[in-house]
């Protein structure tokens, strides 16, 4: 997990918008995803997609988060200060890139480079008017 300077943490307590962004960044998720997780933790049921869109748009417009998001961020901040904040506790899954996927990526990159070289050669051979 990223290390955070202790002298910057006192600023987060006063500004809930920064606290939400900090927790989202620490958990390596978007603020939108943090809203989804906060709703699930507060109400014990998932939020509907259109409802989450509406609430998040209101947050973006006014910078005022719902009480359940602020509560989640404060509790997560408390866990962070205690050294207990872990993404696994919230059902967040990390994408794992295995060897096969890396090889596919390199093969595609090399093929694209070869195609670019062929295209550049063909363009340079085309007569200009």
N, C-alpha and C positions, 0 to 999 in steps of 0.2 A: 504494500500500500504506500501511497505517497506520504512523505513526511511534511508536516506543517509546523511552522514556527509558532511557538506558544505565545509570542508577543502579539500575533495577529488575531488570536482567538477571542480576545475581549471585545473586538469590534463586531464580531458576529452576533453576540448575544443581544445587542441593541437593535440591529437591523435584520428583521426576519427574512427579507427578500435575499439578502446576502447569505443568510444561514441556509435557506433552501438551496441556493446555488452551490454552496459549499458542500452540503451533504450529498447532493446529486453528483457533484464532481468527485467526491471521495468514493462514492459507491460506483462511479464510472457508468452512470446512467443519465438520461436526459431529465430535465425538470418535469416534462410531461409524464414520463414513466414514474417519477417520484410521486406525482399526484395520484396515479393509478394505485401504487402500492400503499400510499397513505390512506386512501379511501377504503381499500381492502382491509387494512389493519384496524381502522376505526369502526367500520360498519359490519365487518365479517362477511361481506359479499362483494363481488366485483361491480364496478361502476359501468354503466352503459356507455358505449362509445360516443354517442352524440351528447350525452350529459357531460362527459369528461372534456370533450371539445369546447363546449359552452363555458364550463368553469375555467378551463385553462385560458381561453380567449379573454375572459374577464380579468384574469390575473395578469395577462400580458398588457392589457389596456390600462389597468389601474394600479398594478403592483401590489394589490391586496389579495393575499391568499386566504382560502377558507380556513376556519378554525382547525379542522382535522389535519390539514397540511402543516400548519404552524405547530400543532401539538406533536406530530410525527417528527418534524425537523428538530424541535427542542429535545425530544426523547433521544433521537439519534445523536444529537450533539452531546448529550450527557453520556451516552455510550462511548462516543468518540473520546471524550475527555478521560473516561475510565479505561480506555484502551480495549474496549469490547465490541466496537462496531465492526461487523462482518457482513459482507454482501450475501453470504449464504443464508443468513437468518431471515432474509426477506424474499427468498425464492429467486434471486437474481442468478442467472446462469451465464457463464462466460463462454464465448465461442472459442473452440479449440481448433487450431489449424494443425492437422496431422501431416505426416510426411508425404502422403499421396497428393493432398491438396497443394502443398508447396511445389511438388514436381509439376503438377498440372499448370500452376501459375507460371513457372519458369518456361515451360514448353510454349504456352500461349504468348508470353512476352517475346520469346525468341522468334516465333513465327510472325508475329506482328512486325518485328524489326526487319526480318527478311523481306516481308511484303513491302514495307516502307522503302527499303533499299531498291527493290525492283521497280517500284513506282517512280522513285527519284531518277533512276537510270533511264526509264522510258520517257519521262518528262524532259530530261536533258537531251535526248536524241530527237525529240519532236522539233521539226523546223518551225522557226518563228517567222511571222510575216512582216 
